[in-house]
Amino acid sequence: MPSHPWHVSLGTDQRVLNLIFPLLKYNVEVHYVDPFGNVPLTNSEKLFIHNIKEKTFLSSRFNQTIYRFTRRLLNSPFWSRMIFRWSYFLEQTTTLYAKRIFNLLKQTNPDVLFAQHDIAAMACLKLREQLGVPVIVDLPGVWSEEMISSGIIARDSRQAENLIEFDGSIARNADILAVVSNEMKDFLIDRYSLSPNNVIVLLPSSIPRVDRAKRIKNPSKIVFSGMATYRERLDLLIKAMPVINSEYPSARLYLTNKGDILNKIRKLANAFNIYPEYFYFPSPKKFYNFLSKCHIGVVTSSSDLTRLMSYPAKLYDYFSVGLPIVANDIGGWTEIIREKGVGILTDSSSGGIAKGILELLRNPDMIYEMGQKGLDLLRKELNPDRPAKVLYDTCMEVVK
């Protein structure tokens, strides 16, 4: 049960797919409820896709438009402070969602509901008693902390208090809370006094999309495949490029043509006479085909609490196509880069990022070796079968 349309976040899309398909190996039926009408999945023997039927004026396309409009409002400090000053918006939104999905869920007769993100989670929790089924909530991030870290709302504000309480209501009432990291598990247990037995970690995962890493004689293609948002610290990468280009004029930077601060990044790049090539591929196949032709994957990041708890999806995308990684060391998830030898960690400065990228450009053999270690890591430790098995076992327990 999702909270937003497909293709809004490739990381979220892949998390759903990496849980659904391994689950189908077990003796289960998976029913995916699609409120927005754009899910790229088809019915099969064990997988059933349910599109919510709407009246003409509430078509799937209309719902997607409303979602995009609402998202734009929530990313505006002014409107967010107005909207979250009271709990009315969250109460009405989740109640409406619950009403829309009730009849459909009743017909599917589920044994357990798996809701992703806050809005779908609260809607499902409101239906739990009517349906008589347990609810597992999947939280890839902590919404209240994301809004605070972005600067959209102030930490000591009434709006933050309302969002923190909303998150807490979900965390305390879910039968099982699924999170993406041990750091997030510890944080939520501490903040909301949760039982550790009610929180599971479903680590991010991916599948290899190439057989082996590439050997590149003259590496030049540097890619940042995440969206342009406040927490990505793309300014570090932009400011590093003049240093890189002074030694490697052929080096090219590729950035995603999507994100809340994309215009700011474009202006910053122009100011430093850097002209990235911008890309965006809604099709995963085209995206991974493009990514496999790049040479170095970059993950710049802020060191706020949200970032420390949530693993960036692009990290696993880079692993899947055999790209070595350059990232600034913020602790938390970045430790895997050092421990597994899949890339280079730097300090959180543009000079540090430039130094890390230059080290790889000068050493094509290192690019191959680190890229291959990333692929091996997916095959041995970070493959989707592991979190799917944890989810399956959890479902069996809560159903009992």
C-alpha positions in Angstrom: 0.0 0.0 0.0 1.9 3.1 -1.2 1.6 6.8 -0.2 2.6 8.2 -3.6 2.6 7.4 -7.3 5.2 5.3 -9.0 8.3 7.1 -10.4 8.3 9.8 -7.8 11.3 8.1 -6.2 13.3 5.4 -7.9 14.6 4.3 -4.5 11.1 3.8 -3.2 10.1 2.0 -6.4 13.1 -0.4 -6.1 12.4 -1.1 -2.5 8.8 -2.2 -3.4 10.0 -4.4 -6.2 12.9 -5.9 -4.1 10.3 -6.9 -1.5 7.5 -8.1 -3.8 9.3 -10.4 -6.2 11.3 -12.4 -3.6 8.1 -12.8 -1.5 6.5 -14.5 -4.5 9.0 -17.4 -4.0 7.0 -18.3 -0.9 3.5 -19.8 -0.6 1.8 -16.3 -0.5 -0.4 -14.0 -2.5 0.7 -10.4 -2.9 -2.0 -7.8 -3.6 -0.7 -4.4 -4.6 -3.2 -1.6 -4.2 -2.5 1.2 -6.7 -4.3 4.5 -5.9 -2.7 6.4 -8.7 -3.1 4.2 -11.7 0.5 4.2 -12.9 2.1 1.1 -11.4 4.3 -0.8 -13.9 3.3 -4.2 -12.6 1.0 -6.9 -14.1 -1.1 -9.7 -12.6 0.5 -13.1 -12.3 -0.2 -16.3 -10.5 0.7 -14.9 -7.1 0.7 -11.1 -7.7 -2.5 -9.1 -8.1 -2.7 -5.4 -9.0 -5.7 -3.5 -7.8 -6.4 -0.1 -9.3 -8.8 2.0 -7.2 -11.8 2.8 -9.4 -12.7 6.5 -9.3 -15.4 8.7 -10.9 -14.4 10.5 -14.1 -13.5 13.7 -12.3 -11.3 11.8 -9.9 -9.3 9.8 -12.5 -5.9 8.4 -11.9 -4.3 11.2 -13.8 -6.2 13.7 -11.7 -5.0 12.0 -8.5 -1.4 12.2 -9.7 -1.9 15.9 -10.4 -3.3 16.5 -6.9 -0.4 14.6 -5.5 2.2 16.7 -7.3 0.4 19.9 -6.2 0.2 18.8 -2.6 3.9 17.8 -2.6 4.8 21.3 -3.9 2.8 22.9 -1.1 4.5 20.7 1.5 7.9 21.6 0.2 7.1 25.3 0.7 8.0 26.6 4.2 5.1 29.1 4.1 2.4 26.6 3.2 3.8 23.8 5.3 3.7 26.1 8.4 0.1 26.9 7.6 -0.9 23.3 6.8 0.8 21.6 9.8 -0.2 24.3 12.4 -3.2 22.1 13.1 -3.7 18.3 12.7 -6.8 18.8 10.4 -4.9 18.2 7.2 -3.3 14.9 8.3 -6.6 13.7 9.8 -8.6 14.5 6.8 -6.1 13.2 4.2 -5.6 9.9 5.9 -9.4 9.5 6.6 -10.1 10.1 2.9 -7.4 7.6 1.9 -8.9 5.0 4.3 -12.4 5.5 2.8 -11.1 5.1 -0.8 -9.4 1.8 -0.1 -11.8 0.2 2.4 -14.1 -1.6 0.0 -11.2 -2.9 -2.1 -9.3 -4.2 0.9 -12.4 -5.9 2.2 -12.9 -7.7 -1.1 -9.3 -8.9 -1.2 -9.7 -10.4 2.3 -6.0 -9.8 3.3 -4.2 -11.6 6.2 -1.9 -8.7 6.8 -1.5 -5.1 5.5 1.9 -3.7 4.5 1.7 0.1 4.3 4.6 2.3 3.1 5.2 5.8 4.3 3.1 7.8 6.7 -0.1 8.6 4.8 -0.8 5.1 3.7 0.3 3.8 7.1 -2.2 5.9 9.1 -5.0 5.1 6.6 -4.4 1.4 7.1 -4.2 1.8 10.9 -7.6 3.4 10.8 -9.0 0.4 9.0 -7.3 -2.3 11.1 -10.3 -3.0 13.5 -12.8 -3.0 10.6 -10.8 -5.4 8.6 -9.5 -7.4 11.6 -5.9 -7.7 10.2 -2.5 -6.7 11.6 -0.7 -3.8 10.0 3.1 -3.7 9.2 4.3 -0.2 8.5 7.4 0.4 6.3 9.2 3.7 7.0 12.1 4.5 4.6 12.6 7.7 6.6 11.2 9.7 9.5 8.9 12.3 8.0 9.0 14.8 10.9 12.8 14.8 11.0 13.0 15.2 7.2 10.8 18.3 7.4 12.9 19.7 10.2 16.3 19.0 8.7 15.2 20.6 5.4 14.4 23.8 7.2 10.8 23.7 6.0 9.6 23.8 9.6 11.4 24.7 12.8 12.3 22.1 15.4 10.7 23.9 18.3 7.6 24.9 16.4 4.0 23.8 16.8 4.2 22.3 13.3 7.1 20.1 14.3 5.2 19.0 17.4 2.2 17.9 15.4 4.3 16.0 12.9 6.3 14.3 15.6 3.1 13.2 17.3 1.7 12.0 13.9 4.9 9.9 13.4 4.6 8.7 17.0 1.0 7.6 16.6 2.0 5.5 13.6 5.0 4.0 15.3 3.1 3.1 18.5 0.1 1.7 16.9 1.6 -0.4 14.1 1.7 -4.1 14.9 5.2 -4.1 13.4 7.4 -1.2 12.3 9.8 -1.9 9.5 12.8 0.5 9.0 15.8 0.7 6.7 18.7 0.8 9.3 19.7 0.0 12.8 20.2 3.7 13.4 16.6 4.4 12.6 15.4 1.5 14.7 17.4 2.8 17.7 16.1 6.4 17.2 12.4 5.4 17.0 12.6 3.0 19.9 14.2 5.8 22.0 11.9 8.6 20.9 8.6 6.8 21.2 9.5 4.2 23.9 8.8 1.3 21.5 9.4 -2.4 22.2 12.4 -3.6 20.3 10.4 -6.7 19.4 8.0 -4.6 17.4 10.6 -3.0 15.2 12.4 -4.9 12.4 15.1 -3.8 10.0 14.6 -4.4 6.3 18.0 -3.4 4.9 18.0 -1.8 1.4 19.0 -4.2 -1.3 19.5 -4.6 -5.0 20.3 -7.1 -7.7 23.4 -7.0 -10.0 22.5 -5.5 -13.4 25.7 -6.4 -15.0 27.9 -9.5 -14.8 31.2 -7.8 -14.1 32.6 -4.3 -13.6 34.1 -2.6 -16.6 37.8 -2.0 -17.2 38.1 1.6 -18.4 41.4 2.9 -19.9 40.5 6.6 -19.8 37.7 7.1 -17.2 35.8 10.4 -17.5 32.1 10.0 -16.7 31.2 11.1 -13.2 27.6 10.7 -12.1 25.3 11.8 -9.3 22.1 9.9 -9.8 20.0 11.2 -6.9 17.5 14.0 -7.0 18.6 17.6 -6.3 17.5 18.1 -2.7 18.7 19.9 0.4 20.3 16.9 1.9 22.4 15.9 -1.1 25.1 18.6 -0.7 25.5 18.9 -4.5 27.3 22.2 -3.9 30.4 20.1 -2.8 30.4 18.3 -6.1 29.8 21.4 -8.3 32.7 23.2 -6.5 35.0 20.2 -6.9 34.6 20.1 -10.7 36.9 23.0 -11.6 39.7 21.3 -9.7 39.0 18.0 -11.4 38.7 19.6 -14.9 42.0 21.4 -14.4 43.8 18.0 -14.4 41.2 16.1 -16.5 39.6 18.4 -19.0 37.7 15.5 -20.5 35.9 14.7 -17.2 32.1 15.1 -17.6 29.6 15.5 -14.8 26.1 14.0 -15.1 23.2 15.1 -12.8 19.6 14.1 -12.5 17.2 16.6 -14.1 14.9 16.5 -11.1 14.6 17.8 -7.6 13.4 20.6 -5.3 16.6 22.7 -5.6 17.5 21.9 -9.2 17.3 25.6 -10.3 19.7 26.6 -7.5 22.1 23.9 -8.6 22.0 25.0 -12.2 22.8 28.6 -11.1 25.7 27.4 -9.0 27.1 25.3 -11.8 26.9 28.3 -14.2 28.6 30.5 -11.6 31.6 28.0 -11.6 31.5 27.6 -15.4 30.5 24.0 -15.0 28.0 22.6 -17.5 26.7 19.2 -16.4 24.7 17.0 -18.6 21.3 16.6 -17.1 19.4 13.3 -17.4 16.2 11.7 -16.3 14.8 8.2 -17.2 11.4 7.2 -15.8 12.1 3.8 -17.2 14.4 1.8 -14.8 15.8 -0.2 -17.8 16.9 3.0 -19.6 18.2 4.4 -16.3 20.4 1.4 -15.4 21.6 1.1 -19.0 22.8 4.7 -18.8 24.3 4.3 -15.3 26.3 1.2 -16.5 28.1 3.4 -19.0 29.3 5.8 -16.3 32.6 5.4 -14.6 32.4 6.9 -11.0 29.4 7.2 -8.8 29.3 10.1 -6.3 27.3 10.3 -3.1 27.6 13.7 -1.4 25.5 14.2 1.7 24.6 16.4 4.6 25.3 15.0 8.1 21.9 15.7 9.6 20.0 13.1 11.6 17.7 12.1 8.7 20.7 11.3 6.4 22.5 9.3 9.1 19.4 7.0 9.5 18.4 6.5 5.9 20.6 4.8 3.3 20.6 6.6 -0.1 19.2 4.4 -2.8 21.8 5.5 -5.4 24.5 3.7 -3.3 22.9 0.4 -4.2 22.3 1.6 -7.8 26.0 2.2 -8.2 26.8 -1.3 -6.7 24.4 -2.9 -9.2 26.3 -1.6 -12.2 29.8 -2.0 -10.9 30.6 1.6 -10.2 33.1 2.7 -7.5 31.9 5.3 -5.1 33.2 8.6 -3.8 31.4 9.9 -0.8 32.0 12.4 2.1 32.3 10.6 5.4 29.3 11.4 7.6 29.3 8.1 9.6 26.3 5.8 9.7 25.8 4.1 6.3 29.1 5.5 4.9 31.0 3.0 6.9 30.1 0.3 4.5 32.2 2.0 1.8 35.3 1.8 3.9 34.6 -1.6 5.4 33.9 -3.3 2.1 36.5 -1.4 0.0 33.9 -0.3 -2.6 35.0 3.3 -2.8 36.7 6.3 -1.3 35.5 8.3 1.7 36.6 12.0 1.9 36.0 14.9 4.3 33.0 17.1 3.7 34.7 19.7 1.6 34.8 20.3 -2.1 38.5 19.8 -2.0 38.1 16.4 -0.4 35.5 15.4 -3.0 37.9 16.5 -5.8 40.7 14.6 -4.2 38.7 11.4 -4.0 37.5 11.6 -7.6 41.0 12.4 -8.9 42.4 9.4 -7.1 40.1 7.1 -9.1 40.6 8.9 -12.4 44.3 8.4 -12.0 43.8 4.7 -11.2 41.6 2.8 -13.7 42.5 -0.5 -12.1 41.1 0.8 -8.8 37.8 1.7 -10.5 37.5 -1.8 -11.7 38.4 -3.5 -8.4 36.1 -1.3 -6.3 33.3 -1.7 -8.8 33.6 -5.4 -8.7 33.6 -5.5 -4.9 30.3 -3.6 -5.0 28.8 -6.3 -7.3 30.1 -9.1 -5.1 28.6 -7.3 -2.0 25.1 -7.4 -3.6 25.5 -11.1 -4.4 26.7 -12.1 -1.0 25.2 -9.8 1.6 22.8 -7.2 0.2 20.6 -9.2 -2.1 16.8 -8.8 -1.9 16.2 -12.4 -0.6 17.4 -11.5 2.9 15.0 -8.6 3.8 12.2 -10.5 2.0 12.8 -13.5 4.2 12.7 -11.3 7.3 9.4 -9.8 6.1 7.9 -13.2 5.3 8.8 -14.6 8.7 7.4 -11.4 10.4 4.1 -11.8 8.4 3.8 -15.4 9.5 4.2 -14.3 13.1 1.7 -11.5 13.2 -0.9 -13.6 11.3 -0.6 -16.2 14.1 
